[in-house]
Amino acid sequence: MGPYDYDPARREFSHAEAERSWSLTLADAGERRIAQWHIALTEVTFRFCGYGESEAEAVLGKFFAHFQRGGG
């Protein structure tokens, strides 16, 4: 994604180039409970401006690949 700005008051990461920008906003942390398990959960909202659909999907693909957790 390259260099980015962070606004702690808005809990938002963002980046702007000449004709396009993106932002990632974090919701308040929560938790999912499954029986005795307590799993941390944070909703993330992406906004893209000036990106084509395939470009936005590529950014999301990199994001999900980086933050993917193993399971089994």
C-alpha positions in Angstrom: 0.0 0.0 0.0 3.0 2.3 0.4 3.4 5.2 2.8 0.3 6.1 4.8 -1.0 8.6 7.4 -2.7 7.7 10.6 -5.3 9.7 12.5 -5.6 8.2 16.0 -8.7 10.2 16.9 -10.5 8.7 13.9 -8.7 5.4 14.1 -8.0 5.8 10.4 -5.1 5.0 8.1 -5.1 6.7 4.7 -3.1 7.4 1.6 -3.6 9.9 -1.2 -1.9 10.1 -4.6 -2.5 12.5 -7.5 -5.9 11.2 -8.5 -6.8 8.4 -6.1 -6.9 7.7 -2.4 -7.8 4.9 0.1 -8.7 4.8 3.8 -8.9 2.1 6.3 -11.0 2.7 9.5 -11.0 0.5 12.6 -14.2 0.0 14.6 -14.1 -0.4 18.3 -12.6 -3.7 19.3 -15.0 -6.5 20.2 -15.0 -10.1 20.9 -16.6 -13.3 19.5 -17.3 -16.1 21.9 -17.5 -19.7 20.8 -18.1 -21.9 23.9 -15.0 -21.3 26.1 -13.1 -19.4 23.4 -12.9 -15.6 23.3 -11.7 -14.3 20.0 -10.7 -10.7 19.5 -12.6 -9.0 16.7 -12.1 -5.7 15.0 -14.2 -4.5 12.1 -12.4 -2.8 9.3 -13.9 -0.5 6.7 -12.0 0.3 3.4 -12.9 3.2 1.2 -11.4 3.6 -2.3 -11.6 6.7 -4.5 -10.2 6.7 -8.0 -9.3 3.0 -8.0 -10.7 0.6 -10.6 -12.5 -2.5 -9.3 -9.6 -4.8 -10.1 -7.1 -2.4 -8.4 -9.2 -2.3 -5.2 -9.5 -6.1 -5.3 -5.7 -6.4 -5.6 -5.2 -4.1 -2.6 -7.7 -6.1 -0.6 -6.1 -9.4 -1.7 -2.7 -8.2 -0.4 -4.3 -7.1 2.9 -6.1 -10.4 3.5 -3.0 -12.4 2.5 -0.9 -10.4 5.0 -3.4 -10.7 7.9 -4.7 -14.3 7.2 -4.5 -16.6 10.1 -3.8 -20.2 9.9 -6.5 -22.6 10.9 -7.2 -26.2 11.0 
